[in-house]
Amino acid sequence: MKKIIMFLTIIFGVLPIIKTNIFFFFLYLALNLIDLKILDLLNSIIFFPYYPIIKLMLLKPRSPTYFSEDFEEKILEISNPDFKSVDLAPFNIILKYGSNSQKKEAIRMIFQLLKTEQIDFLEGINLLYSVIETNSDQDVVLYASESINNVENILLEKISETKNKKIEYAKYSFYYALSPFLTENQKIDILLSIKQILLDNLATYPFNIKTILLLIDVLQYLGEDELIEEIIDEKVEKLNSQTLLEKALLFYIKKKKKEKVKKLLEKFNAYNFTFKNEALKVILE
């Protein structure tokens, strides 16, 4: 304690010969080295009543004015989007109104999407064919023609690779049958062949949803509505499949069979489904 008194005496003795701000700076440093409690005491005396009030405010616990909201962060799903998740409207606009370089880039992107099966084969191929039909620039037409040839080769490779996988084989054969690569007679022959493959597979695996959905598509192109109704009525009763219900709803809406639509809607709502198909959202919601 004697050392502290001596130190303060020396400091106050030299106070008149040094500037006040320098004095307080060194005083702050010195008292921090000696004891923080002494610094608080002197500050309370010198800066009374402001320092005690400030000190009290700092010590008093304060609740934050902002409260973060609790939420569960959704984990990103990394997967290929389904066919309908890629909007082809921008490609249509570019292929119609874009510059030649923009059209070629759009063609390249469409081909890549087809190659990775991120868009429907038929929609993609028809887009590429529209370029040939509507464009006069030979460079763009040639670029589109090459892409179409590559798509055809990809389809043929897929068909060849999946001969032992009935559903995959039928799917790629279906795409090929409906492409512009074939005559009408060739198309019908392939569709009839696919129909038989799927019916045989359905006899073995009666609840295989992929087989059912693809078979309905094939039968629609063949115009076999009665068989479609038989399949839908039987499978809807036994399967809890939203995709099948939506396909059935679209079929019966197209055929204007209101009672069938009403019955399917009751079942759809009983499962608490919400429409995924954009057309059904517009028509029924």
PyMOL commands that set and color helices and strands:
alter all, ss='L'
color gray80, all
select helices_A, chain A and resi 2-17+20-34+36-46+50-59+83-85+89-97+100-115+121-134+138-161+166-178+184-204+209-222+225-238+242-254+258-270+278-284
alter helices_A, ss='H'
color red, helices_A
deselect
rebuild
show_as cartoon
